[in-house]
Amino acid sequence: MTFLAVTWNMKNFLLMVALSIACEKFYRSVEIAESSCAQLLGCSQATGYPSMRKTCKNVLRLNRATLRKLSAFGVFEIDAAFSLRLLSALVPYTVMLLQFAFFTS
């Protein structure tokens, strides 16, 4: 029974790490798109392409206005540091429970 619980918790932790990595890749791709649009708007050769300039302006405006990091019900943000924050919160309690378990036996 204990083996199943440990396996289940490890699976859940690995899924959270995978989600954190996927979210961080998404954030980085959005940053790359923003920097590319900013470079295109600053380039003097892009003045001949009004539709491209309009698209870049829309991308920058939408990212500035509505882009936020993904969150779990607004409680915490999902990013690359999420798994580290989760571990830093769980490890002290686990150590304390292990100390109580070894102290009583």
C-alpha positions in Angstrom: 0.0 0.0 0.0 2.8 2.4 0.8 4.5 1.6 -2.5 1.4 2.6 -4.4 1.1 5.8 -2.5 4.7 6.7 -3.2 4.3 5.8 -6.8 1.1 7.9 -7.1 2.8 10.9 -5.5 5.9 10.6 -7.7 3.7 10.4 -10.8 1.8 13.5 -9.7 5.0 15.4 -9.0 6.4 14.5 -12.4 3.2 15.7 -14.1 3.6 19.0 -12.3 7.2 19.3 -13.4 6.2 18.6 -17.0 3.4 21.2 -16.8 5.9 23.7 -15.4 8.3 23.1 -18.2 5.6 23.4 -20.9 4.4 26.7 -19.4 7.9 28.0 -19.3 8.4 27.1 -23.0 5.2 28.9 -23.8 6.3 32.0 -21.9 9.6 32.0 -23.7 8.0 31.7 -27.1 5.7 34.6 -26.3 8.8 36.7 -25.3 10.5 35.7 -28.6 7.4 36.8 -30.5 7.4 40.1 -28.7 11.0 40.8 -29.3 10.7 39.9 -33.0 7.7 42.2 -33.4 9.6 45.0 -31.6 12.6 44.5 -33.9 10.4 44.5 -37.0 8.7 47.7 -35.9 12.0 49.4 -35.3 13.4 48.3 -38.7 13.2 50.9 -41.4 12.7 48.3 -44.1 9.3 47.2 -42.6 7.6 50.4 -43.6 6.7 48.9 -46.9 4.6 46.2 -45.3 1.7 47.9 -43.5 -0.2 44.6 -42.7 3.0 43.2 -41.0 3.4 46.4 -39.0 -0.3 46.2 -38.0 0.0 42.6 -36.9 3.1 43.3 -34.9 1.4 46.3 -33.2 -1.6 44.1 -32.4 0.7 41.3 -30.9 2.5 43.8 -28.7 -0.7 45.5 -27.6 -2.4 42.2 -26.7 0.5 40.8 -24.8 0.9 44.0 -22.9 -2.9 44.2 -22.1 -3.9 40.6 -21.5 -1.0 38.3 -21.1 -0.5 37.0 -17.6 1.2 33.9 -16.3 -1.0 30.8 -16.0 -2.3 30.3 -12.5 -4.1 27.6 -10.6 -7.3 29.4 -9.5 -5.3 32.5 -8.8 -3.6 30.9 -5.9 -0.1 30.4 -7.4 1.5 30.9 -10.8 2.7 28.0 -12.9 6.2 28.6 -14.1 9.6 27.0 -14.1 10.1 27.7 -10.3 6.8 26.1 -9.4 8.2 22.7 -8.7 11.0 24.2 -6.6 8.5 26.2 -4.5 6.4 23.1 -4.0 9.4 21.1 -2.8 10.5 23.9 -0.5 7.0 23.8 1.1 6.7 20.0 1.4 10.2 19.0 2.5 10.1 20.6 6.0 6.8 18.9 6.8 8.0 15.6 5.5 11.1 15.8 7.6 9.0 16.7 10.6 6.7 13.8 10.1 9.6 11.4 9.7 11.1 12.7 12.9 7.9 12.0 14.8 7.6 8.6 13.2 11.1 7.6 14.2 10.8 9.2 17.7 7.7 7.3 18.6 8.9 3.9 17.5 
